[in-house]
């Protein structure tokens, strides 16, 4: 396989906002990502909150990232086992994603993805799709936000397909020597 080269696609790469996005991903967050020796990552849902239509839309969003790092890397599978899941999806907090490490903070154990769903006034399941794409970007290691509208990792809009910049940033991240890995 040819080495992955990294370049920003879009606005002028010397723009400090571009540098800040990449700097955050590669420095502030210390290359936190999964080891993909086994490219299958498992996802557990809190069934007391997420019925099948919601799980389907969220998994559809996660699957937007499948194959971006090579054939079948990563791929996602729903699991019934909460303790063995790489990702746990719940609605306990506001929208977001957060990693959990081992006691020495040297190994990524799991990522919690929070998708707020009000059971008394639920949003339609399809509303969860763009947020799921964005939050899984965080879950795979893109812990920063892009300043560019049109990137899934931007906080502007509801893009549902990783941009060339999102893909290039993720590929570059996984081409680096790990600081923290699973």
C-alpha positions, 0 to 999 in steps of 0.5 A: 500500500502506498504511503498516505500523503497529507495535504489540506484541500480547500482554502489556502493551507497557510490560513491559520484556521487550517493549521489550528484544526490540524494542530489540535488533532495531532498535538492537543489530542496526542494522536488519540485513535484506534488501532485497526489490526481488527478493523471492526469496531463495535457499537452498543446502544442504550435500548431503553432510549434508542428504538430500532429507527434511531439506531438505524439512522445513527449507524447509517451516520457512523457507516459514512466513515467505513472504508475511508482508511482502506478496504473495510477499515474501519467498519462498524457492527452493532453489539448487545454487549455494553462492556465489550463495545468500542463505542457506547451510544447514550443520551445522558448528556448533551451532544458530544463524544468523549474517550475513556482510557485505562488507568495509566492513560496509555490505552483507549478503551472506549468512546462514549457518544452522546446523542440527546433524545427526549422521550417526551418530545422525540425528534424524528430519527432522520435528524440524528444522521448528520450528528452521528456522522460528526460524532463518529469523526470525533470517535475515530480521532478527529477530536477538533473542529474544522473552521470550514463549512462543508466539512463534517467536522465543522460546527456549521451546518449539517454535512452528512458526508466527510469532505476531502479535508476530513478524509485527508486529516483522518488518513494522516492521523492514522499514518502517524506513529501512535501515542495512544492506541487501543 
